[in-house]
């Protein structure tokens, strides 16, 4: 079944039926199951403003192995500012763990992200649509055939994850050994990658092995024959801003800068902005700090302001 056929089918409405609802002071929350184009049901959470009509639709694409609940404070902030927001779990992770059999990281980009974009477009067709990608969620977006439905993309700590883009010898040794030895070895021995090894949720074997294979290849994102996956990156001509966190060991500034040229016409539509923790009175922000409840509010305000500016809202 094609994505178009799926969206028009009665099953779509069943998959998108609310399972749980809940309101906070400023937003309404619904727990959902939304379909990927291949019919896989993904656990998702939709947030909407409680006291105003939404003016912007936002899809949050998670980092590798990070459940959608991690982004709840940021999503609630966006909803309080007039946004309809969707966060979701890729197959094999978090609430979508039951879809992990046979899951690959390739499926996250080619199926799960398109499903999230389709859902948001269907339920808010009159709103401008933007995407936010954290870490892997920023480069997996480049594999989605329908990514042009998003009018702008903001990434946080998204990197060209080939190990040679790490600027220090220690970083290169860590990345090379992780992607060539540790992750493949542990995954094949245990049949999955335990989340304790990288600070996230456990990963299905196909996901972990895709991640390791890509990060060991100088061309990074490649298909099973070794051909670089660039078509949908190149077709994305809308504005892209890549936030590089200065003290991010998982996505150092050179690795973020190396990702920018993949989008559009060799990165002509992409800009890299370095976020320095000390400018915000912080000793450390790192790979995950941007989305924590304790993050400086100005970071969220500036991110939303940039997205609004791209769509005239």
Order of alpha helices (4+ residues) and beta strands (2+ residues): alpha-alpha-beta-beta-beta-beta-alpha-beta-alpha-beta-alpha-beta-alpha-alpha-beta-beta-alpha-alpha-beta-alpha-beta-alpha
